[in-house]
């Protein structure tokens, strides 16, 4: 027996969010974190270093490495995409920006997959709102579009989406791959062949992106749910001798075309073949790289840290997820669960479990944001006005306070007033010299005016739109991101990048140096020296005779104490200690007393 839907939605409540505004919001959000900045530590600069080495022919494409450091296992596809983009980019485009273009597209693919997955799940019959006695309930197509808009807004509003979605790292590729797999299962009963192509694309991205565990855990559970749904739709019921109820909304042309051209089990059968081949490929190709932590060894502080991460990372989406699960409980706590609830719930459960059993947990939670946002979207048609108002006021106060703080600190760095924020910045970055960018200032002003317009719209007489409760969170998150990446960008490049340290090093190490030996440098330091300093590094472990002919040596802080006596005995002289402005990660530069010639 199917319980009635908890959604009560009128046609007036499913007014469409203008496509141009939603697209503009997505474009601004993606570009704000990718354009204009230098690579940051640690994973961002390391990935860029590998890409640059591949593009310049300094590394093997089948075994990418950075000097003596091999790339992370299974990280090949992400590095290949960045390296190919660098090679194909025109000369006037900076290599750092060229390497980020594929990852901008991957983030866009993830947002698009989230929209379409929520749309097709919302088109199912069980997801439809309660029909009114005299008509006027929301049409299935408009209802699904409104929920899909809300899912994209919720994904953008999530606090944890800001950082990792703007890096050139493996997690962005995994996010796109997981989103494709999620969309494939949401679309499977509608268009099996299209869903098959999406599943193949997502499986390829995850297999070549060190995400085999994600693919199997997500895929096998979703496959079981698909078979259960298909069998439940075709088996006869004791209380109904007529045809089985349709999975799709009654006015869905796509569902009618599908039901007349493909049997219910077409999609589960195709997905079974793909996942079976994937399991064989993982076993034969040794593509399983994930190792779970022993959670029984976690102490209380570890559990507290995980709990705090779960609370803030997906805020404000997770309260809506819990509300949706509660309000739709009669649709998934049953022997015949509704597909639109159990599919994203399974994906979300896998993400939470893997995040608890993995390190770092935040990068695992990042992959769950599309399904969290989808679950949150199904809370929108069931929310009470008091709950929606609470979210609006909290969001308004939170993001307004954050935006004002960003402006105040920027003004303090430029003018010295207020004195306390200026002193705090000077303490964190003692040698930082404030920079004023007219273009950045204008963009920040435009973003602030846009935020005020969003607040004015939300507080006006526009209370009926279904996605209204996520407008302020998404707009506030985008506003603060734009402010940070415009007003604070010079400070962030100075504090989180290596450019300032490379400029200090350039005062003592000439650009004409053709050979520099690296002793005990981290991956990030090696990438920074090679890409931002443009000095050719050599590893003494690989070619001791060639390294001994180098005139210059760079030594990391972790090995300088043990290596300094031997270098001094061999005729090396310590030139300078080059500090990194915002942490204890110095480089020690040595030069040999006698001119040396590199032996061929």
VEXBA-354196 format. One record per residue (C-alpha): residue number from 1; residue in three letters; x, y, z. Coordinates in steps of 0.02 Angstrom, whole numbers. Layout:
// VEXBA-354196
(r NUM; ala; (X; Y; Z))
...
//
This chain:
// VEXBA-354196
(r 1; unk; (0; 0; 0))
(r 2; unk; (67; 169; -50))
(r 3; unk; (50; 308; 76))
(r 4; unk; (-4; 481; 18))
(r 5; unk; (131; 605; -27))
(r 6; unk; (177; 732; 108))
(r 7; unk; (199; 867; -25))
(r 8; unk; (63; 998; -43))
(r 9; unk; (112; 1110; -188))
(r 10; unk; (7; 1225; -294))
(r 11; unk; (46; 1274; -472))
(r 12; unk; (89; 1449; -415))
(r 13; unk; (228; 1379; -303))
(r 14; unk; (325; 1299; -446))
(r 15; unk; (365; 1455; -542))
(r 16; unk; (527; 1427; -636))
(r 17; unk; (688; 1509; -583))
(r 18; unk; (746; 1603; -739))
(r 19; unk; (871; 1495; -832))
(r 20; unk; (984; 1644; -864))
(r 21; unk; (997; 1686; -678))
(r 22; unk; (1032; 1506; -627))
(r 23; unk; (1163; 1488; -764))
(r 24; unk; (1243; 1655; -717))
(r 25; unk; (1251; 1602; -534))
(r 26; unk; (1338; 1439; -580))
(r 27; unk; (1461; 1524; -697))
(r 28; unk; (1506; 1658; -569))
(r 29; unk; (1528; 1527; -433))
(r 30; unk; (1644; 1421; -540))
(r 31; unk; (1749; 1563; -610))
(r 32; unk; (1768; 1651; -442))
(r 33; unk; (1882; 1518; -371))
(r 34; unk; (1978; 1470; -527))
(r 35; unk; (2024; 1631; -616))
(r 36; unk; (2161; 1749; -561))
(r 37; unk; (2247; 1655; -422))
(r 38; unk; (2410; 1561; -410))
(r 39; unk; (2417; 1377; -361))
(r 40; unk; (2400; 1351; -173))
(r 41; unk; (2473; 1222; -57))
(r 42; unk; (2470; 1075; -47))
(r 43; unk; (2371; 966; -166))
(r 44; unk; (2336; 1108; -288))
(r 45; unk; (2518; 1153; -320))
(r 46; unk; (2570; 970; -323))
(r 47; unk; (2441; 927; -456))
(r 48; unk; (2493; 1077; -560))
(r 49; unk; (2676; 1026; -544))
(r 50; unk; (2637; 853; -612))
(r 51; unk; (2535; 926; -755))
(r 52; unk; (2672; 1047; -803))
(r 53; unk; (2802; 908; -799))
(r 54; unk; (2694; 800; -913))
(r 55; unk; (2660; 943; -1033))
(r 56; unk; (2845; 985; -1047))
(r 57; unk; (2898; 805; -1071))
(r 58; unk; (2988; 793; -904))
(r 59; unk; (2882; 647; -843))
(r 60; unk; (2819; 482; -910))
(r 61; unk; (2634; 487; -957))
(r 62; unk; (2606; 309; -895))
(r 63; unk; (2700; 339; -732))
(r 64; unk; (2686; 524; -688))
(r 65; unk; (2815; 584; -563))
(r 66; unk; (2884; 744; -493))
(r 67; unk; (3072; 726; -476))
(r 68; unk; (3085; 572; -363))
(r 69; unk; (2904; 579; -304))
(r 70; unk; (2780; 470; -402))
(r 71; unk; (2603; 533; -424))
(r 72; unk; (2464; 472; -312))
(r 73; unk; (2406; 299; -368))
(r 74; unk; (2259; 309; -486))
(r 75; unk; (2277; 496; -516))
(r 76; unk; (2322; 479; -699))
(r 77; unk; (2166; 545; -785))
(r 78; unk; (2157; 706; -685))
(r 79; unk; (2341; 742; -722))
(r 80; unk; (2320; 698; -906))
(r 81; unk; (2173; 818; -924))
(r 82; unk; (2272; 963; -852))
(r 83; unk; (2428; 922; -954))
(r 84; unk; (2329; 906; -1117))
(r 85; unk; (2245; 1072; -1082))
(r 86; unk; (2415; 1155; -1056))
(r 87; unk; (2479; 1085; -1220))
(r 88; unk; (2325; 1135; -1319))
(r 89; unk; (2306; 1309; -1243))
(r 90; unk; (2359; 1461; -1344))
(r 91; unk; (2519; 1548; -1296))
(r 92; unk; (2432; 1701; -1223))
(r 93; unk; (2341; 1595; -1093))
(r 94; unk; (2434; 1569; -929))
(r 95; unk; (2477; 1385; -898))
(r 96; unk; (2398; 1392; -724))
(r 97; unk; (2231; 1445; -798))
(r 98; unk; (2245; 1324; -944))
(r 99; unk; (2267; 1178; -824))
(r 100; unk; (2107; 1229; -733))
(r 101; unk; (1992; 1232; -886))
(r 102; unk; (1952; 1045; -881))
(r 103; unk; (1912; 1056; -696))
(r 104; unk; (1796; 1204; -725))
(r 105; unk; (1703; 1095; -849))
(r 106; unk; (1699; 950; -725))
(r 107; unk; (1619; 1060; -592))
(r 108; unk; (1493; 1119; -721))
(r 109; unk; (1456; 937; -767))
(r 110; unk; (1427; 897; -583))
(r 111; unk; (1303; 1040; -564))
(r 112; unk; (1212; 990; -723))
(r 113; unk; (1203; 807; -670))
(r 114; unk; (1132; 859; -502))
(r 115; unk; (996; 960; -587))
(r 116; unk; (945; 821; -707))
(r 117; unk; (955; 683; -575))
(r 118; unk; (838; 779; -460))
(r 119; unk; (725; 820; -607))
(r 120; unk; (701; 639; -661))
(r 121; unk; (679; 577; -483))
(r 122; unk; (548; 711; -454))
(r 123; unk; (453; 653; -610))
(r 124; unk; (415; 483; -532))
(r 125; unk; (237; 453; -478))
(r 126; unk; (279; 428; -294))
(r 127; unk; (364; 598; -286))
(r 128; unk; (214; 696; -348))
(r 129; unk; (119; 813; -232))
(r 130; unk; (-55; 773; -168))
(r 131; unk; (-189; 814; -300))
(r 132; unk; (-312; 946; -246))
(r 133; unk; (-499; 913; -243))
(r 134; unk; (-537; 1049; -369))
(r 135; unk; (-372; 1051; -463))
(r 136; unk; (-233; 1178; -456))
(r 137; unk; (-95; 1063; -395))
(r 138; unk; (78; 1079; -472))
(r 139; unk; (104; 1002; -643))
(r 140; unk; (234; 861; -639))
(r 141; unk; (354; 946; -760))
(r 142; unk; (350; 1114; -672))
(r 143; unk; (361; 1029; -502))
(r 144; unk; (515; 931; -555))
(r 145; unk; (599; 1087; -625))
(r 146; unk; (570; 1182; -464))
(r 147; unk; (647; 1043; -360))
(r 148; unk; (795; 1028; -480))
(r 149; unk; (827; 1215; -464))
(r 150; unk; (825; 1194; -276))
(r 151; unk; (951; 1051; -286))
(r 152; unk; (1076; 1159; -381))
(r 153; unk; (1051; 1303; -261))
(r 154; unk; (1078; 1186; -114))
(r 155; unk; (1239; 1119; -188))
(r 156; unk; (1308; 1294; -214))
(r 157; unk; (1253; 1345; -39))
(r 158; unk; (1350; 1204; 46))
(r 159; unk; (1499; 1275; 139))
(r 160; unk; (1611; 1127; 97))
(r 161; unk; (1585; 1148; -90))
(r 162; unk; (1686; 1309; -102))
(r 163; unk; (1866; 1251; -79))
(r 164; unk; (1879; 1078; -157))
(r 165; unk; (1774; 1123; -309))
(r 166; unk; (1905; 1255; -357))
(r 167; unk; (2059; 1144; -353))
(r 168; unk; (2143; 1049; -493))
(r 169; unk; (2141; 888; -393))
(r 170; unk; (2079; 711; -401))
(r 171; unk; (1921; 748; -301))
(r 172; unk; (1847; 859; -437))
(r 173; unk; (1861; 716; -561))
(r 174; unk; (1783; 597; -435))
(r 175; unk; (1642; 721; -404))
(r 176; unk; (1600; 725; -590))
(r 177; unk; (1612; 536; -604))
(r 178; unk; (1500; 507; -454))
(r 179; unk; (1374; 635; -519))
(r 180; unk; (1368; 544; -687))
(r 181; unk; (1336; 377; -601))
(r 182; unk; (1200; 456; -493))
(r 183; unk; (1116; 531; -646))
(r 184; unk; (1129; 365; -740))
(r 185; unk; (1028; 272; -608))
(r 186; unk; (903; 416; -592))
(r 187; unk; (879; 415; -781))
(r 188; unk; (889; 227; -810))
(r 189; unk; (703; 187; -808))
(r 190; unk; (668; 333; -926))
(r 191; unk; (803; 312; -1058))
(r 192; unk; (906; 153; -1032))
(r 193; unk; (1027; 181; -1176))
(r 194; unk; (1068; 360; -1127))
(r 195; unk; (1088; 304; -947))
(r 196; unk; (1206; 167; -1006))
(r 197; unk; (1319; 296; -1089))
(r 198; unk; (1318; 404; -932))
(r 199; unk; (1360; 253; -824))
(r 200; unk; (1506; 207; -938))
(r 201; unk; (1571; 386; -931))
(r 202; unk; (1556; 395; -742))
(r 203; unk; (1635; 223; -720))
(r 204; unk; (1782; 274; -828))
(r 205; unk; (1810; 434; -729))
(r 206; unk; (1803; 342; -563))
(r 207; unk; (1911; 195; -617))
(r 208; unk; (2047; 309; -686))
(r 209; unk; (2025; 429; -540))
(r 210; unk; (2062; 310; -396))
(r 211; unk; (1876; 293; -360))
(r 212; unk; (1844; 108; -388))
(r 213; unk; (1775; 90; -211))
(r 214; unk; (1650; 229; -243))
(r 215; unk; (1593; 148; -404))
(r 216; unk; (1565; -24; -328))
(r 217; unk; (1483; 36; -167))
(r 218; unk; (1369; 159; -255))
(r 219; unk; (1337; 50; -406))
(r 220; unk; (1298; -115; -322))
(r 221; unk; (1176; -38; -199))
(r 222; unk; (1091; 66; -335))
(r 223; unk; (1082; -89; -446))
(r 224; unk; (994; -187; -309))
(r 225; unk; (870; -44; -286))
(r 226; unk; (840; -38; -474))
(r 227; unk; (804; -225; -482))
(r 228; unk; (691; -214; -330))
(r 229; unk; (595; -71; -409))
(r 230; unk; (580; -159; -577))
(r 231; unk; (521; -322; -501))
(r 232; unk; (396; -230; -392))
(r 233; unk; (322; -144; -543))
(r 234; unk; (293; -301; -648))
(r 235; unk; (238; -430; -520))
(r 236; unk; (49; -448; -494))
(r 237; unk; (-25; -386; -332))
(r 238; unk; (-152; -484; -232))
(r 239; unk; (-262; -332; -210))
(r 240; unk; (-254; -274; -390))
(r 241; unk; (-272; -387; -540))
(r 242; unk; (-250; -244; -661))
(r 243; unk; (-90; -175; -733))
(r 244; unk; (49; -128; -613))
(r 245; unk; (58; 56; -567))
(r 246; unk; (174; 163; -668))
(r 247; unk; (338; 224; -596))
(r 248; unk; (315; 389; -688))
(r 249; unk; (198; 534; -675))
(r 250; unk; (39; 515; -776))
(r 251; unk; (76; 654; -900))
(r 252; unk; (256; 605; -931))
(r 253; unk; (285; 580; -1118))
(r 254; unk; (459; 510; -1085))
(r 255; unk; (389; 378; -969))
(r 256; unk; (254; 330; -1094))
(r 257; unk; (383; 312; -1232))
(r 258; unk; (494; 209; -1121))
(r 259; unk; (356; 93; -1062))
(r 260; unk; (305; 57; -1241))
(r 261; unk; (481; 27; -1307))
(r 262; unk; (579; -55; -1166))
(r 263; unk; (532; -178; -1028))
(r 264; unk; (551; -130; -846))
(r 265; unk; (705; -239; -824))
(r 266; unk; (801; -164; -972))
(r 267; unk; (895; -38; -867))
(r 268; unk; (940; -154; -721))
(r 269; unk; (1001; -284; -846))
(r 270; unk; (1113; -158; -937))
(r 271; unk; (1180; -91; -772))
(r 272; unk; (1217; -267; -713))
(r 273; unk; (1322; -301; -868))
(r 274; unk; (1421; -140; -845))
(r 275; unk; (1453; -164; -659))
(r 276; unk; (1501; -345; -688))
(r 277; unk; (1631; -292; -816))
(r 278; unk; (1689; -156; -696))
(r 279; unk; (1715; -282; -556))
(r 280; unk; (1819; -392; -672))
(r 281; unk; (1922; -241; -729))
(r 282; unk; (1956; -189; -550))
(r 283; unk; (2018; -363; -505))
(r 284; unk; (2124; -386; -661))
(r 285; unk; (2194; -210; -666))
(r 286; unk; (2225; -193; -479))
(r 287; unk; (2128; -30; -475))
(r 288; unk; (2074; -42; -293))
(r 289; unk; (2171; 91; -196))
(r 290; unk; (2059; 127; -46))
(r 291; unk; (2100; 65; 128))
(r 292; unk; (1976; 89; 269))
(r 293; unk; (2032; 151; 439))
(r 294; unk; (2008; 49; 598))
(r 295; unk; (1868; 152; 671))
(r 296; unk; (1868; 50; 832))
(r 297; unk; (2034; 133; 871))
(r 298; unk; (1963; 309; 861))
(r 299; unk; (1969; 408; 1022))
(r 300; unk; (1839; 532; 1083))
(r 301; unk; (1928; 681; 1004))
(r 302; unk; (1925; 596; 834))
(r 303; unk; (1738; 566; 845))
(r 304; unk; (1711; 746; 898))
(r 305; unk; (1811; 806; 750))
(r 306; unk; (1709; 698; 631))
(r 307; unk; (1546; 761; 708))
(r 308; unk; (1599; 943; 687))
(r 309; unk; (1647; 908; 507))
(r 310; unk; (1479; 828; 470))
(r 311; unk; (1390; 980; 543))
(r 312; unk; (1479; 1121; 453))
(r 313; unk; (1535; 1042; 290))
(r 314; unk; (1362; 1017; 214))
(r 315; unk; (1276; 1161; 302))
(r 316; unk; (1137; 1216; 268))
(r 317; unk; (1091; 1060; 169))
(r 318; unk; (1099; 926; 303))
(r 319; unk; (953; 993; 409))
(r 320; unk; (846; 990; 252))
(r 321; unk; (903; 811; 217))
(r 322; unk; (847; 755; 390))
(r 323; unk; (682; 847; 368))
(r 324; unk; (653; 764; 200))
(r 325; unk; (689; 591; 269))
(r 326; unk; (567; 621; 411))
(r 327; unk; (427; 694; 306))
(r 328; unk; (445; 560; 170))
(r 329; unk; (473; 418; 295))
(r 330; unk; (315; 326; 240))
(r 331; unk; (386; 320; 64))
(r 332; unk; (552; 236; 106))
(r 333; unk; (521; 142; 270))
(r 334; unk; (416; 11; 180))
(r 335; unk; (435; -151; 85))
(r 336; unk; (401; -57; -77))
(r 337; unk; (505; 101; -54))
(r 338; unk; (494; 248; -171))
(r 339; unk; (639; 257; -290))
(r 340; unk; (657; 446; -278))
(r 341; unk; (701; 430; -93))
(r 342; unk; (799; 269; -78))
(r 343; unk; (919; 305; -222))
(r 344; unk; (993; 468; -153))
(r 345; unk; (981; 397; 23))
(r 346; unk; (1092; 250; -25))
(r 347; unk; (1220; 364; -106))
(r 348; unk; (1219; 477; 47))
(r 349; unk; (1240; 331; 168))
(r 350; unk; (1391; 268; 72))
(r 351; unk; (1470; 441; 77))
(r 352; unk; (1448; 460; 264))
(r 353; unk; (1515; 286; 303))
(r 354; unk; (1667; 307; 189))
(r 355; unk; (1701; 480; 261))
(r 356; unk; (1701; 410; 438))
(r 357; unk; (1819; 268; 385))
(r 358; unk; (1936; 377; 279))
(r 359; unk; (2066; 512; 300))
(r 360; unk; (2044; 651; 258))
(r 361; unk; (1857; 640; 288))
(r 362; unk; (1814; 808; 210))
(r 363; unk; (1869; 755; 37))
(r 364; unk; (1754; 604; 48))
(r 365; unk; (1607; 711; 106))
(r 366; unk; (1639; 825; -42))
(r 367; unk; (1583; 687; -161))
(r 368; unk; (1416; 673; -71))
(r 369; unk; (1359; 852; -98))
(r 370; unk; (1258; 812; -257))
(r 371; unk; (1153; 680; -168))
(r 372; unk; (1139; 785; -10))
(r 373; unk; (1073; 928; -115))
(r 374; unk; (950; 812; -202))
(r 375; unk; (882; 748; -37))
(r 376; unk; (870; 926; 27))
(r 377; unk; (768; 975; -126))
(r 378; unk; (633; 851; -78))
(r 379; unk; (615; 940; 88))
(r 380; unk; (560; 1100; 1))
(r 381; unk; (379; 1048; -39))
(r 382; unk; (354; 987; 140))
(r 383; unk; (430; 1130; 239))
(r 384; unk; (328; 1231; 360))
(r 385; unk; (335; 1419; 349))
(r 386; unk; (416; 1435; 522))
(r 387; unk; (557; 1316; 474))
(r 388; unk; (586; 1408; 309))
(r 389; unk; (589; 1576; 399))
(r 390; unk; (717; 1509; 523))
(r 391; unk; (832; 1456; 381))
(r 392; unk; (810; 1624; 294))
(r 393; unk; (850; 1729; 448))
(r 394; unk; (997; 1623; 501))
(r 395; unk; (1068; 1626; 325))
(r 396; unk; (1041; 1812; 308))
(r 397; unk; (1130; 1850; 471))
(r 398; unk; (1271; 1725; 442))
(r 399; unk; (1320; 1776; 266))
(r 400; unk; (1293; 1961; 298))
(r 401; unk; (1409; 1952; 448))
(r 402; unk; (1538; 1856; 345))
(r 403; unk; (1528; 1981; 202))
(r 404; unk; (1545; 2131; 318))
(r 405; unk; (1695; 2049; 403))
(r 406; unk; (1779; 2023; 234))
(r 407; unk; (1752; 2206; 188))
(r 408; unk; (1812; 2269; 359))
(r 409; unk; (1971; 2167; 355))
(r 410; unk; (2008; 2223; 177))
(r 411; unk; (1982; 2406; 224))
(r 412; unk; (2094; 2381; 375))
(r 413; unk; (2235; 2312; 268))
(r 414; unk; (2220; 2458; 147))
(r 415; unk; (2202; 2601; 273))
(r 416; unk; (2254; 2533; 442))
(r 417; unk; (2080; 2569; 514))
(r 418; unk; (2012; 2479; 612))
(r 419; unk; (2179; 2448; 694))
(r 420; unk; (2146; 2277; 770))
(r 421; unk; (2105; 2184; 607))
(r 422; unk; (2254; 2268; 524))
(r 423; unk; (2366; 2210; 667))
(r 424; unk; (2300; 2032; 654))
(r 425; unk; (2339; 2026; 467))
(r 426; unk; (2513; 2098; 499))
(r 427; unk; (2543; 1965; 631))
(r 428; unk; (2491; 1823; 516))
(r 429; unk; (2587; 1892; 365))
(r 430; unk; (2722; 2010; 432))
(r 431; unk; (2797; 2059; 263))
(r 432; unk; (2636; 2074; 164))
(r 433; unk; (2614; 2237; 70))
(r 434; unk; (2431; 2280; 34))
(r 435; unk; (2383; 2291; -149))
(r 436; unk; (2235; 2383; -223))
(r 437; unk; (2158; 2309; -380))
(r 438; unk; (2029; 2422; -465))
(r 439; unk; (1949; 2277; -560))
(r 440; unk; (1937; 2169; -404))
(r 441; unk; (1861; 2315; -309))
(r 442; unk; (1729; 2344; -443))
(r 443; unk; (1684; 2159; -450))
(r 444; unk; (1667; 2154; -261))
(r 445; unk; (1552; 2305; -266))
(r 446; unk; (1444; 2225; -401))
(r 447; unk; (1433; 2065; -299))
(r 448; unk; (1381; 2164; -145))
(r 449; unk; (1246; 2257; -240))
(r 450; unk; (1184; 2090; -309))
(r 451; unk; (1175; 2019; -133))
(r 452; unk; (1073; 2168; -74))
(r 453; unk; (957; 2143; -222))
(r 454; unk; (934; 1959; -175))
(r 455; unk; (894; 2007; 5))
(r 456; unk; (770; 2138; -54))
(r 457; unk; (687; 2010; -169))
(r 458; unk; (676; 1878; -33))
(r 459; unk; (601; 1997; 93))
(r 460; unk; (474; 2058; -34))
(r 461; unk; (312; 1979; -87))
(r 462; unk; (384; 1826; -170))
(r 463; unk; (341; 1694; -43))
(r 464; unk; (265; 1561; -155))
(r 465; unk; (416; 1498; -254))
(r 466; unk; (463; 1322; -200))
(r 467; unk; (650; 1354; -208))
(r 468; unk; (641; 1519; -112))
(r 469; unk; (720; 1449; 47))
(r 470; unk; (883; 1409; -42))
(r 471; unk; (903; 1574; -133))
(r 472; unk; (982; 1664; 14))
(r 473; unk; (1103; 1521; 57))
(r 474; unk; (1161; 1503; -123))
(r 475; unk; (1171; 1691; -152))
(r 476; unk; (1263; 1720; 12))
(r 477; unk; (1389; 1582; -21))
(r 478; unk; (1424; 1650; -195))
(r 479; unk; (1437; 1829; -130))
(r 480; unk; (1564; 1783; 4))
(r 481; unk; (1663; 1678; -120))
(r 482; unk; (1673; 1823; -242))
(r 483; unk; (1728; 1942; -103))
(r 484; unk; (1863; 1823; -44))
(r 485; unk; (1929; 1791; -219))
(r 486; unk; (1933; 1975; -264))
(r 487; unk; (1970; 2080; -109))
(r 488; unk; (2071; 1947; -18))
(r 489; unk; (2153; 1866; -168))
(r 490; unk; (2325; 1952; -148))
(r 491; unk; (2328; 1904; 36))
(r 492; unk; (2277; 1725; -1))
(r 493; unk; (2407; 1707; -138))
(r 494; unk; (2536; 1776; -18))
(r 495; unk; (2486; 1664; 127))
(r 496; unk; (2433; 1502; 41))
(r 497; unk; (2546; 1504; -111))
(r 498; unk; (2732; 1490; -138))
(r 499; unk; (2756; 1641; -251))
(r 500; unk; (2820; 1754; -111))
(r 501; unk; (2949; 1625; -59))
(r 502; unk; (3004; 1600; -239))
(r 503; unk; (3028; 1788; -259))
(r 504; unk; (3139; 1792; -105))
(r 505; unk; (3237; 1644; -171))
(r 506; unk; (3259; 1729; -339))
(r 507; unk; (3359; 1868; -254))
(r 508; unk; (3496; 1741; -214))
(r 509; unk; (3476; 1604; -344))
(r 510; unk; (3503; 1669; -522))
(r 511; unk; (3380; 1624; -658))
(r 512; unk; (3527; 1562; -762))
(r 513; unk; (3560; 1419; -641))
(r 514; unk; (3554; 1260; -746))
(r 515; unk; (3568; 1132; -607))
(r 516; unk; (3499; 1134; -430))
(r 517; unk; (3509; 983; -318))
(r 518; unk; (3356; 950; -209))
(r 519; unk; (3380; 872; -37))
(r 520; unk; (3228; 831; 68))
(r 521; unk; (3104; 947; -19))
(r 522; unk; (2919; 908; -7))
(r 523; unk; (2813; 879; -161))
(r 524; unk; (2736; 1052; -146))
(r 525; unk; (2908; 1133; -133))
(r 526; unk; (2973; 1038; -283))
(r 527; unk; (2821; 1089; -385))
(r 528; unk; (2839; 1271; -332))
(r 529; unk; (3025; 1278; -375))
(r 530; unk; (2999; 1199; -545))
(r 531; unk; (2841; 1290; -599))
(r 532; unk; (2851; 1459; -513))
(r 533; unk; (3040; 1474; -498))
(r 534; unk; (3081; 1386; -663))
(r 535; unk; (3241; 1312; -593))
(r 536; unk; (3284; 1135; -652))
(r 537; unk; (3295; 1020; -500))
(r 538; unk; (3395; 861; -495))
(r 539; unk; (3380; 719; -372))
(r 540; unk; (3545; 658; -298))
(r 541; unk; (3469; 485; -275))
(r 542; unk; (3440; 462; -461))
(r 543; unk; (3605; 525; -530))
(r 544; unk; (3737; 558; -399))
(r 545; unk; (3873; 600; -524))
(r 546; unk; (3766; 730; -611))
(r 547; unk; (3699; 800; -449))
(r 548; unk; (3876; 818; -382))
(r 549; unk; (3915; 932; -529))
(r 550; unk; (3777; 1054; -480))
(r 551; unk; (3834; 1222; -413))
(r 552; unk; (3676; 1253; -311))
(r 553; unk; (3580; 1148; -186))
(r 554; unk; (3412; 1172; -100))
(r 555; unk; (3386; 1083; 65))
(r 556; unk; (3221; 1061; 156))
(r 557; unk; (3197; 1104; 338))
(r 558; unk; (3173; 922; 387))
(r 559; unk; (3343; 864; 326))
(r 560; unk; (3455; 1018; 342))
(r 561; unk; (3515; 979; 517))
(r 562; unk; (3575; 805; 471))
(r 563; unk; (3641; 854; 298))
(r 564; unk; (3728; 1020; 338))
(r 565; unk; (3892; 945; 410))
(r 566; unk; (3916; 833; 258))
(r 567; unk; (3884; 975; 137))
(r 568; unk; (4006; 1090; 226))
(r 569; unk; (4141; 956; 221))
(r 570; unk; (4113; 936; 33))
(r 571; unk; (4144; 1120; 0))
(r 572; unk; (3968; 1188; 6))
(r 573; unk; (3929; 1357; 84))
(r 574; unk; (3760; 1401; 157))
(r 575; unk; (3698; 1556; 67))
(r 576; unk; (3529; 1598; 142))
(r 577; unk; (3379; 1531; 233))
(r 578; unk; (3221; 1578; 136))
(r 579; unk; (3067; 1579; 246))
(r 580; unk; (2890; 1550; 188))
(r 581; unk; (2790; 1698; 255))
(r 582; unk; (2648; 1611; 345))
(r 583; unk; (2719; 1446; 411))
(r 584; unk; (2879; 1358; 462))
(r 585; unk; (2927; 1285; 293))
(r 586; unk; (3094; 1367; 248))
(r 587; unk; (3215; 1323; 109))
(r 588; unk; (3403; 1324; 136))
(r 589; unk; (3509; 1375; -13))
(r 590; unk; (3688; 1310; -28))
(r 591; unk; (3821; 1351; -158))
(r 592; unk; (3983; 1260; -195))
(r 593; unk; (4145; 1356; -175))
(r 594; unk; (4221; 1298; -339))
(r 595; unk; (4139; 1319; -511))
(r 596; unk; (4077; 1149; -567))
(r 597; unk; (4040; 1079; -738))
(r 598; unk; (3896; 961; -766))
(r 599; unk; (3960; 796; -836))
(r 600; unk; (3860; 724; -980))
//
